[in-house]
Amino acid sequence: MLFGASNLTLFLMLIASCFAKETTQESFSSKETQEQTFETNTNSELLWAPYRSNCYFGIRPRFVDATPFIFGLMWFDTTKFDSMTRLRHFVSDEDHLERFTWEAYDPRLGGRENIIDPENNLNLTIHFAKTHDDQNWVVRVNGKPLDPTLNTTTSVILYMNQNIGKDPEGPSRLMHIDNGNEQNENTFEFTGYSEDLGKYEVLINDNYGNYYTNDTLDSVEVVPGCNASRTSHVGLTIPDTEVWRARDIFQSLLTDSIKDIVKELGETIEPGLVPSVLTLRNLHEFDQGNFHYIQKTFSMREEKGFEFDVVYNNLDSTQTIDSGKEATKLINDAIYEINVRFDNHFDIEDVANTGDKRKFAMEVLANLLGGIGYFHGSQMIDRETVLDETHFESIKFEHFREEGPYSLFTSVPSRGFFPRGFYWDEGFHLLQIMEYDFDLAFQIAVSWFQLIDENGWVAREVILGPEARSKVPQEFTIQSPQIANPPTLLLALSEMLTKLIEKENEPGFSHSVVDAEQEEGISSQLGSNFEYILKYSKIIYPHLKNHFKWFTDTQKGSIEEYFEDMEEDEQFQQVHQDFVYRWLGRTVTHCLPSGLDDYPRAEYPDVAELNVDTLAWVGTMARSMKNIAHILGLEKDETQYAEIERKIVENLDLLHWDPKTETYCDVTLDSEGDDEMERVCHEGYVSLLPFALKLMPRDSPKLKSLLTLMSDPDKLFSPFGLRSLSKQDEYFGAGENYWRGKIWMNINYLCLEAIEHYFPEVIAGSHETSELHDKQVSNMAKKLYTTLRENLINNVYGNWNETNYVYENYDPVDGHGTGSVQFTGWTSLIVNILRHQGV
């Protein structure tokens, strides 16, 4: 379902090329290598996009850290004095929007975002498109009233800043040009210069729309400068580090203006003047600086609404956008190309032939891609606190300091609730992104790999700078090198490596990426041959090897506490003692490092506790490292990692398989204090991970037991997907109820993939059959695969069709969406499931 072999070839080569280069900003010689050409083209194509994931719409450039140009957009209805409480800027579930979605999006091309805001009576559509040289772009803002009879306004506030970097006297600037044309008082022109981006201009032009007026008043100007019938502009200086507070600063300045108006005119103000009262003016007589607010207030009494363009032109470009017609063509071309690209990669099953499933899949993918952001700043890290049994009740990281700055190019789980990088989530995101744009996935993976420090550690949450930290509760902002997370980036890599090894010996397999591109339609600009893999994989290999060592060293467990009790147990004596693991950082109530936060574990943590899911993830890492070593011809390393993988697979059965419940379980000391080993079994996702990660032997007789568990409606199977915890478990639906029954797409996806792996006959059109299992087990797998896939599709699609959103997880009782709204992180894997048809 996931990847062709040529994808892997490209993946390894491209990741390595990023490590091989010293900087992405250097100019290259005329005789560029193929990988340098790829970097040049990709850096250009991905320079500009709405990379401020936490904003409804916000633009910044990628890889420009010192003097970027920052752009953002806000809006509200200004007909009531309490309107500022409905000023939209950062994505928030609390805004109660009926819809906010990218209908089509590709960061290389642009896209269309639609937002329906009932509280502000607004249907807002924002287009973004770039010129073919990727240096210039247009934002088209179109607003229509949901109900023209409500007599509301829409006041759109644009803001932009040219960061000046470390030198306040440097040449970077952004200035308003006063053209002196009163007839075009709503047209604005700015000229700017960035040491990184060069000279540019910003043009703001109206296409149509009526500014606010009131027929009962001769003028709507309440005091000089406060006139909603014309565009308002205020320029000032704001420190680069505070630009993200644009909404707070706007509200503060507007509050000062309102207080001054009330002081001058009294508290009784004509209702028809309220929109002007809520129009920003330069009350404090700021000198024009590099930060600018532009406020446009439109009457929403006509269905047509309003439309205006914001154009950014790099003055060294030969493809500047000089007219509204050019902007329209760029927008139309971008939307057309996105549709073509989507259809080339995804053949969506739509039995009813209504097009709804395709629209659904396209929007879900667009929102995953639309959540890709570029983050730069410092990270809070505690390298001093040592975790031990004294931290079982709670963990506090109090010895932290700011480190960095660091940069990260990543997708995010949710723009509204989790607008930052999550290591646990990102591997799942890449499984979906790779199917659409392999080179883009490469850029994201490289960015994560570059965060691996000299000790092999990468933070489980990457929270860079004050803007990112503003969305995170204080207790979660500090990261520790002792805390791990499921290594899903290596899971994605392992999936591809496995497929390459399977494909490599097939007749007709091409080692040429160019040939493979033509065969499989991979989204790629770089062509090469198999030799590049060998060359560049050697560059990334030490980084991954270091990461493997850090993970296994920090999460290593011990079985010494069990020796006395188990000294006569023959099976226990076969356990490989150096290959047992646990999640460091687990507390009584949570195991955040596992990613399955409140999933039930042993009632009380213990230093002797061993977690089956930690062991399974290490097995996945070992398998991935083994496969890379195989490709590199590093026989000694391949043998070493193969041996680690073998021992882990054996330990899963020797140590964690419980014959009574016929499932995989955690291990701990007896809770009665007798120092006896006991298995703590809570049937659910943890029980399934050795299966889901394909670590069980293909001929394992235990497969039938796990198929039975997944198929049991009284335990994990539901009409909406596999429950995270058995319905019969005492903790089902209890407490925080996060991973205690809710249906999560990521593990459901892995289970579908695993069924395909062990029972290839479930795939429609497949000529493979598993001769390792009897017909009864094979039929059980077919039935489970088909019904599970249908249930996941029908439920996620049904929720989207009813609410316009996909969700973080789904209720195990009635299937309704729960958790974060518009959670287009790993829930977007539904697109991969949709495109692939079972029997």
N, C-alpha and C positions, 0 to 999 in steps of 0.2 A: 504493500500500500504506500510505503513511504518514498523510497528513493531508488533511482537506477544507479548502476555502477559508475557511470560517467559523472554523476553528481559528486560522488565521493572523490574521484580524481581531481575535479575542479576544486572541491572544498579544501583538500589538504594543500594543494598548490597555492591557493589564494591566501589561506591563513598564514602559511609560511612566508609568503611574499611580504606581508605586512611586518613580520618580525625582522625580515632581512633588510628592509629599508631603514635608514636612520631617521628620516622625517618625511611626512607627507607634503610638506610645504616647499621643499626644494625644487628648483627648476631642473629639468632633466636634459641631458645632452641630446643632440639630434638623433643619435643612434640609440633609441630607447629599446630596452628589452621588452618582451611581451608582457611580463608582469608589471613593469613600470608603466607601460601604456595602459594596462588595466587600471592601475592606481590613479593615473592622471584622469582618465575618463570617468571613473567612478567618483573621485573626489569632486569633479565638476558637476556631475549629474545629481549628486547628493548634497551639494553645498547648501542649497536653500530649500526649506520646507517648514511646515508648522511644527517645529521641533520642541515647542513648549507644551508638553503633553498635558500639563495641569490646567491649561487655559482652554476655554471654548474655542478660541482661535488666537494663536500667537506664533510669530515667526522669529527665528534666529538662524544664523548660519552654523553649519557643522565645522568643527576643527578651527574655528576662529574664536580664540579665548581672550586675547588682549583687547581688541577694539571691535567687537561685533556691533552690528546694527540690530536693534531690538524693536519689534513691532507687536502691538497688541490691540485688542478690540473689546469694548464693553458696551452695554446698552441698558436702558430702562425707560419706562413710561413716566413722563414728567407732569402728569395732570393732577397729581396729589402730593401733598407735602410729605407724606411718609414714603414716597416713591424710592428714596435712596435705599430702603431695606430690600428692594427688589433689583438692585443694580447687579447685573451679571458680569462675571469676569472669570474666576476659577470654576472649573467643573465641580458641581456639588449635587449630591442626591437631594439635599435640602431645598434646592431650587424648584423641585416638583415639576420639572419640564415633562411635557407629554412625549417629547421625542428630542434626542440629540444624536445625530448619527452621520457618519460619512457614508453617503450613498454610493460613491465611487471614489477611490483614492489610490494613488501610487506616488511615493515620495520622489520618484524620478520625473514624474509628469505633472502632477497636481491632483485636483479632485473637486468634489462638490459635497459640502456639508449642509445638512438641514437641521434646523432647531425650531421646535414648536414650544412657545412659552406662553401658556394661557394667562398667567398672572400679569404679563405685560402685553397681552392681546397681540402677539407677534408670531408670524411665520417667517423665519429668517433663513435665507439661503446664502451661503458664502462659497464662491468659486475661487480656486487658486490654480494658476497655470504659469508655466515658464517658457521662455524662448528656447530655441533648439540649441543654443550655445550655453544654456543653463545659467546665464549671468543676470538675466532680467526676469521680473515676474509681475503679475497683476493679481490683485485681490478684488473681486467684484462682490459687493454687498447689496443684496436684494431683500427688501422687507415688504411684507403684505400684512394687513390686519386680519386677524381671525374673524372678527366681527366689526365691520365698518360703522355700525350704528352706535358703538360704545363711545365714540368721540374721544379716542385716546391719541397719544403721540408716541413716537419712537425716537428717543434721543440716543444717537450712536456716538460713543466717545472713542476716537482713535488715539493711540499714544505711540510715540516712537522716541528712541534714544540712540544717539551715537556714543557708545562707550569711549572714554578717553584713555583707558589703560592706566598704567602706573605714573605716567608723566602728565600732570594737569596742564602743563604748558605745551604739550605736544600738538601736532597738527590736526588730530582728529576733531571733527566738528560736524554740526548739522544746523543749518541756518535757514530761516524762512525768507523767501524772496518776495518783497512787496511789489507787485506789478502795477499798482496804482490804478487798476481798472475796476471802477466801482460797479460796472455792469456785470462783472464776473466775480462778485465778492465772495462767492461760495466755491471758487476754484483756488486751489492753493498749490504753490510750488516751493520745494525745499531743495537746497543743494548741500551735499555732504561729502566728507572725506574720511576714510578709514585707513590707517596704516596697513591693515591687512587686506582690505577690500578695494582700495583705490577710490577714485572720484565717482560720485553717483548723484542722481537726482530722484526726488520723490514727487509725484504729481497726483493730486486729488481732484477728480472731475466728476460732476454730477451727470448722470444719464437722463434721469427724470425724477419727478416727485415734487410735492408741494411742502414748503417749509411751514412751520406753525404760524397761523394767523387766527384772529378772533374778530368776527364780523361786528361785534358790539363795541369794539374799542378802536379808537383812531390809530393807536400804536400799541404794540405789545412790549415795548422797551420799558422796563420797570425802573431802572436807573441806567446811566451810561455804562455800556459794556454788557448789560444783561438783556439780550434781545434774542428770543428764540426764533425769530423770523429770518435769521441769518446765521451763517457758520461762525462759531466762536473759536478763537485760537489763543492759547497761552503758552509762552515759551519760558522755561526756567532751567536751573541747573539742579540736578539730583545726582548724588553719588552713584557710581556704577552698581554698587552693591545693594542699592535701595530701589532700583528700577522695578523690581518685581512687586513692590508695594504700590504700584500705580493706582490701584483702586482706593487704598487707604489714603493716599496723598490727595487724590481727587476729592474724596469725601471730606477731608479736612479743609481743603481750600474752599470747597463749596459751602461748608458749614460756616466758615469765616465770612463769606460773602452774604449768606442769608442773615446772619446776626447783624451785619452792618446795614442791610436793607431794613430789617425790623427796627433797628435803632433810628433810622432816618424816616421811615414811613409809618411806623407803628405795626402792631400785630395784625390789624385788620387789612388784609390785602385782597384785592379783586381776584376771584378764582381764575378768571381768564388770564391773569398775569403769572400764575404759578409756574408754567413751563419756562418763563423767562427768569423767574426767581431761581429756578434750578438749572440755569445756564451759567457755566463757569466764566469768570472775568479775571483780569489781572489786577485784583484788588491791592495787592502788595507791591505793585509796580516792579516786578522782577525784570532784571535785564535778560534779554533773550539768551538762553543757554542751549545745551545740546539735547534737552528733553522737551517734548512738545505734546500738548493736548489739542485735539481738534474735535469740536463737538457740533454735531448736526442734528437738529430736532425737526422731524417731519410730522405733518398732520397725517393721521391714519383714517380719515373719513372717506377715502376712496379705495376701492378694491385693488387698484393698480399698485398702490403703495409707492415705494421709492427704489432707486438704484443709483449707486455711484461706484467709481473705480479708484483704487489706489495702485499706482504704478511705480515700481522701482526699476530704474535704468542705470546700469553700470556704464559710465561715459566712455569707457574704452571698448565697449562692445559695438559690433557692427549690426546688431539685431535689436536695437532699442525699440520699445513699444511706443509708437508715436500717435496712435489714434484709437478711438473706441472700437472701430471695425477690426483693427489688428488684435485688440484684446479679445474680442468676441471669437475671432477665428482660433486663437490660441486655446481658449477655453473649450470650444467645440471639438477641436482636434484632440485635446487631452482626454476628454471624456470618451471620445470614440476609441482612441488607442487603448485606454484602460479596459473598455469592454472587450476589445479584440484580444488583449493579453489574457484577460480572465477566461474567455472561452477557449483559448488555446491550451490552457492548463487544467481547466476543470469542466468535465462533461457531467453536468448536474442532472441527476435523475429527477424527472418531473412527470409522474404518471398522469396527473390531471391535465398536463399540457397548458397550464395557466401562466407559467413563467414565474410564479410566486417563489418556488424553491430556489430558482436561480437568483432572484432578487435578494432573497434571504441570505444565500451563501455569499453573494457579492458584498452585501452590506456588512456581514460578520467579518469577512476578510478585510474589507476596507477599514473597519474600525480597529482591527488588530494593527494594520499598517499605519493607520492614523494616530495610534498611540505611541509610535516610535518617537523618541525624544533624544536630544543631546544635552547632557548634563555636565557641568564643570564647577568645581569648587572643592572645599575641604570636607573631610570626613571625620566624625568623632570616633576615636578608637581608644579602647582600654587594653593596654598590653601588660598591665601589672596584676590585676585581680586574678588569683588562681582559684579555679573552681574545684571544690571538694565536697565532702558530705555535709559541711556546714552550710552549704547553699541549697540543700534540698527543699527547704521551705520557700525561699525566694532568692532571687539573684539581683544584686545591685552592682552596677559598674560605676564606681565613683572615682576611679583614677584614670580619667580619660583626658585626652588632649586632641586638638585639631591637627590633622595631618593632611598633607597635600600641597597644592591642589592636584586633583585627579580629574580625568574625563571619562565619560561613559556614553556610548551610543547604543541604545537598547530600546526594545519595546517594553511596555508596562502592562501589568495585569488589568488595571482599571484607571482611566484618566481621572475619575472623580474621587476614588478612595485610596488607590495605590499608585500614584503617579511617580514611580521610581523603579529602579532596577532590583529585581528579586532573582537571586541565583537559582533557587528551587523552581521558579516559574519559567525562567528564560529558555531552558532546554525544550520545554513543551512548546513555547512560542515558535522556536526555530523549526520544530517538526512541521509546522504549518507554513511558515514563511518560505522555507526551502522549496516547497512545492510550487510557489508562485515566482519567486525571484531568488535564485540560488546565490547570486553575487551579493545581494543585500543581506541575506542570512550570514554570509561570510563576514561582511563588515561588522555585523553585530557580534558574532562569535569572537572575532579578533579583538574587539574592544574589551570584551570580558577577559579574554586570555591575557591581555596586557595588564590587567589589574592584579594578576597573580604576583605576590611579592617574593622577596628572596627566600622566604621560608616556605613558600608554596601555598600561602593562604590567600583566599579571596573572601570578602565579606558576604554574608548571607543576604543583607540588604545594603545597597549602595545608595547612600543619601548624601548627595553632594551639594553643599552650599545652603544658605539660609532659605531660599525659595523652596527647595526640596524638603528641608527640615520643618518648614511651616505646616506641612501636611501630615506630620508624624508625631504621635504621642511621645512625650519626653523620654519615657522609659525604653522606647524602641530605637532611639536615635543613635545610641552608642553600640558599636560593634566590637566583638572580641575575637582574637585569633584562636581561641579555644573552641569556639562555636562553629560547627559545620552545618551543612544543609545537603539534602540529596543532590548528588553531582549530575544533574540532568543534562548539562552540556556534553558530558562524556557519554551519557545515554544516547543522545542524538548521534554523536560521532560513532558510537558502537553500532548503532543500527545500520549506518551507512557502510561501515567497514565490513560488517558481516555480509552485507549484500554484495560488496565488491569481491570479497573472497569467493562467494558462491558464483559470481558472474565471470570472474577472471579466467576460469578454465573452460567456459562455454565456447563452442565453435563460433567464430565470427566476432568475438569480443574485440572492440577497438580500444587501443591505448591512446588514440588521438582524441583530445577533447573537442577538436573541430568536428570530427566525424560524429562523435557522440552527441554534440549539440544538434547536428542536423537530424539525427535519428530521433532524439527525444524532445527537441524543442526547449532545451534548457535556456533560461534567461541569463545570457552570459555574453561578455564582450571579449573574453580572453580565450584564445585557442593555443593549445600546446600539445605535448606528447607525454607519454608515461614517465619519461626521464625526469621531468620536472617534479613529479611526486617524490621520487627518491631524493632529489636534491633539497627540496624545501621542507619535506617532512622531517628531515634531520634537524632543521632549525627549530620547529615547534616542539619536537619530541622532548627535549630536556625540560621545557616549561611544564608539560603535562606530567612528566615523570616526577618532577619536584612536587607538583600538586598532589599526586597519588601518595607520595611519601608523607606529606603533611597530614592528609586525611587519615591515613591508616595509623600514623603515630599518635595523633590527638584523640582518636576515637577508639583506640585499642582497649579491650577489656581484659579480664583475668578470670581464670577458673580455679585458682588456687583454693578459694573458699570451699569448693565442692569436693576436694580430694578425699577428705576423710570419709564423707558420706558415700562417695561413689567409687571407693577403691576396689570394690569387688564387682562392679558393673562392667561387663565386658564391652558393651557398646560405648560407654563413656571413655574407656581406656583407648578407644580408637580416635577420639576427638583430637583434632590438630590444635594444640593448646595455644599456638602463637597466632591463630587466625579466628579470634572471637572479638566481637565489637559491641559497643554501646554508644548511645548518644550522650556526650558530655554536655551538661547544661539542663538536664531534665529536672523538673521539680515535682512536688506532690501533685500539683494540678495540671501541669502542662509539660509537653515535650516539644518546645518550639523548634529545636534543631531538626527534628524529624520531618517538619513540614505538616505533620498531622496533629496539630497543636494539642487538642484535648482528647484525642483518641485514648481510650482507657489502657492503662498499663498496670503493672503491679501496684497494689494499694499504696505501698510505701517504697520510695526509691532506695536503692542499696548499691554500694560500691561493687557488689558482685553481679548486679543485674546485667544481662546480655540481651540485646535487641535484635530480633530476626531481620527487621528491615534494614538496620545498619549493615549487617552482614551481607544482605542481598545487594545493597548499593555498592559495597566494596567489590563484590563479585562482578558487577557491571563494569566498574572501573578497571578491574584486572583484565576482563575480556577485551575491553577497548584498547588497553595498552598492549596486550598480546597481539591484537590484529595490526596495530601500527608497527610494532616491532617486526611482524611478519612481512609487511610491505617493504620495510627498510632493509630487510635481510639481516636483522640483528638476531641471529639464532640464539645466542646466549640469553638475551633479554626475553625473547619470545618464549623460550623454555621456562624461564623464571616466572613470567606472568601466567603462563599456562598452568604451571604447578600451583601457583596461588589460587587461580580460578578453580582448579580441581579440588583443592583442599576446602575451599569455601563451599563448593557444591556438596561435598561430602559432609561438612559440618552442618549444613542446613538440615540434612536428614538425621545425622547422628545426634545433634544437640537440640534442634528446634522442632523436629517433627514429633507431634503428640499422637501416639497410637489410639488413645481413647477418643479424642475428638476428630482424629484424622485430618489434622490441619497443622500449619506452622504457628509457633507460639514463642513469646519471649520466655526467658529463663531468669529465675531469681532464687534467693534463699527463702525457705519456708517462712511464712508470716508469723508462725507460732514461736519462732526463735529457736527451732531445733537444728538449725544449720543444715537442713535437708534441701536438696535441689527440687524445685517445683517449676512446672511450666505454667505460665499465665496465659490462658487462651481466651481471647476476645475475637470471635470470628468476624472478619471484616477485611478491610483493605490491607492491613498488616499481614494477615494470614495469606493473602493472595500474592504478595510481592515476589516471592521466588518464582511463581508461575508467570506473573505479569512481566517480569524482567527476563524471562526465558532462561532461567538458570537451572530448571529441572531437566534431567535427561529426557530425551524425546521418547524413550521407552519406559519412563517411570510409571509404575503401577499406581502411584499416588495422584496422577493426573485425573483419574476417574473421581477420586474423592473431592478434588477441588472443583471439577465440573458439577458435581452433585451439589456442593455448597453454593456455587454461583447460580444454579438452576432452581434452588429451593425458595419458593415465594414466602415461606415462613422465616427465612433467614435473609439472604442478600438480594434475591431477584425481586424486582418490582416492575410495574408497567411503565416506569419512567427511567429505568437504569439500575445499575447495581448499587445497593445501599452501602454506605461506608462502614456500617456496623450492623450486625445481625439484629433483626427485629426481636429476637429472643434474648438478646444480651440485657443484663440488668441495667446497663448504662445507656441503652438505646433512648435517644431523645432527651437525655437528662442533662442538667447543669447548663453550661454554656451552649451545648448542642451545636457544635461547629463541625466536627468530624465524628459525630455519634449517630449516624444514620443518613445524613444529608447525602445527596447524589452529586458526585463531582466528576466532571468530564475527563480529567487527566488520567485517573486510574481506570475508568471505564474504557478509555481509548487504548491504554496499554493491554487491558484484558482482551479486547477485540483483536489486537495485533498478535497477542500470544496464542489465541485460538487458531489464527491463520498459520502461525509458526508450527504448532504441534499437529494441526489437522488441516493441511493445505487443501483438502478436498472441499472445504467450506466456501472457497472462492469461486464465484461464477466463471465458468469457462476453463477452470483449471483441470489439467489432465493428471495432476499429481494426486496420489492417494497415499494415505498413511497405512503401511502394512504392519505397524507396530501395535495397533489397537484393534480390538474386535469390533464388529459391526455395531454392537449396541453402544459402545463408547463413542464411535464415530458419529452415529446418528444423534447422540446426545449433544455432541459438539456442534453439529450442523444446526440443530434446533435452537440451541443457546445463542449461537452467533447471529442467526437470522433474526430472532425475536429481540435480542439485545440491541442490535443495530437499529431495527425499526423503532423500538421504544425510545431510544435516545433521540433519533431524528424527529419523531412525531412530537415528543415532549418539548424539546428545545425550540423547534419550529412553531409549535402551537403557542408557546409562551410569547415568542417574538410576534407572531401574527396577532395576538391579543393585546400585547402591551408595548410593542415597538422595541423591546429590549431583550438581550440575553443576560444571564445572571451568573453570579459566582458559583452558586450551587442550587440544587432543586430539592423541594420537599419530598421525603420518601412516602408520604401518605397520599397526597393529591397531585404532586408534581409541579406545583406552582413555584416560580422563581423566588429565591431567597438570597440574602446576602447583598453584596454590592451590585448596583444596577449598571448595565452596560459593561459587564465584565467580559471584555473581548480579549482576554489573555488566553489561557488554555481552553476556555469554553469554545474558542474559535476552531478547535480541532474537529468540531462537528462538520466543517467544510470538507476535511479529508474523509470523514466517514460517509458523507453524502455522495462524494464522487465515486466511491468504491462500492460495487454491488456484490453482495454475497449470492449464495445459491437461491 
